Amino acid sequence: MKIQPAQRIRDLPPYLFAHIDELKAAARKQGADLIDLGIGDPDLPTPGHIVAELDRAAADPRHHRYPSYVGMAEFRQAAADYYRRRWQVELDPTSEVVALIGSKEGIAHFPLAFVDPGDVVLCPDPGYPVYAIGTAFAGGTPYMVPLRRDNDFLPDLSAIPGEVARAARYIWINYPNNPTAACAPMAFYERLVAWAHEHAVAICSDNAYADVYFDPAKAPPSILSVPGARDVAIEFYSLSKTYNMTGWRVAFAAGNRDLVAGLGKVKTNVDSGVFEGIQRAGIAALSGDQRCVDEMRDIYRERRDVLCGGLAAAGYDVLTPDATFYCLVANPRGVSSADFAARLLTEAHIVATPATGFGAAGEGFVRLTMCAPKERLAEAVARIRKLAI
Ligand SMILES: *Cc1c(COP(=O)(O)O)cnc(C)c1O
């Protein structure tokens, strides 16, 4: 018998980092000292008080049974309290918050609640691939909205054709952004909420990097603080990047109660929630001392200054970020993103991600991450300086 995968699997786009992965494996085999600035996964450990809370909670048999599908009441309360403290947004924890097994899980499952075959979903290009793939898995049609440097990597809403907007169920946005590191000002969120009302399009805001910023005066907003946003928007908040908890799988979605309820309904039927010990640790993260987050910001700010300052001094066109642990570097003239990344790897042993891996509109840039110690970033800058591209 020949095993055939389903059409949705056969329709998946080719894995765009396959070539980089091959070059990486070859360089490693030759014993190269690779500096991996390709991965978007914090190298810093989860703060000790969060780990200690998991230790305590794991030993408590009350947490060994099936958790609630939508999250423990205390976890959802901690999420609501967080939004009140951070953004002065009042959420009803029972109807406006749902716990997620990481926000990727919620992003992937959301379309099962709101997309019928043929429905259009607006997805950013470049963008986190799960928006478009989740849409396609549900039988929907992603419509890619380009994010361009000359528009500060914000979607140009006026360029979305009327018939596309009318057919669209919702639009994905992600600020602070992966891969561009762009931030959205409140004025953009206000325009977007007005546009969404006008076109009857819901908004999904992926705010995974809300707290990875460098200057408190530029702390990223939440779309839920825009008046009227609660009628049209849901926001995904992840503990992964704020507390170095990517491996733990804990996040939540908050906002419009119908959008939250729909996502909750899917989850009730496909998973059984987040382990309560991890939710307890999540409560400790959200409600505990936030100095660990300040310390993380200090570390990334220092790394950013080493990497972006160094590359700028070497003559590269580098987009110095105010948030996230990413920075885009413009390709040297006449070089494609794929070639630039390949040359960084083979000639300088630096792993970079061509921004085209996140969509065709990423052409023109490679993405570097700051998930490496500053000494390694300084070494990366020194190697890049010696390159003659
Ligand atoms: C890292 C990241 C997330 C968070 O994913 P989790 O599943 O919560 O770990 C979500 N969106 C984007 C754009 C990311 O880069």
The ligand as an ORCA input file, in Angstrom:
! r2SCAN-3c Opt
* xyz 0 1
  C       7.707     33.460     18.622
  C       6.463     33.900     17.949
  C       5.213     33.549     18.475
  C       5.105     32.816     19.795
  O       4.918     31.514     19.620
  P       4.587     30.557     20.838
  O       3.836     29.476     20.157
  O       3.734     31.303     21.830
  O       5.874     30.114     21.428
  C       4.080     33.988     17.829
  N       4.173     34.773     16.744
  C       5.336     35.158     16.245
  C       5.377     36.075     15.079
  C       6.526     34.712     16.818
  O       7.706     35.078     16.283
*
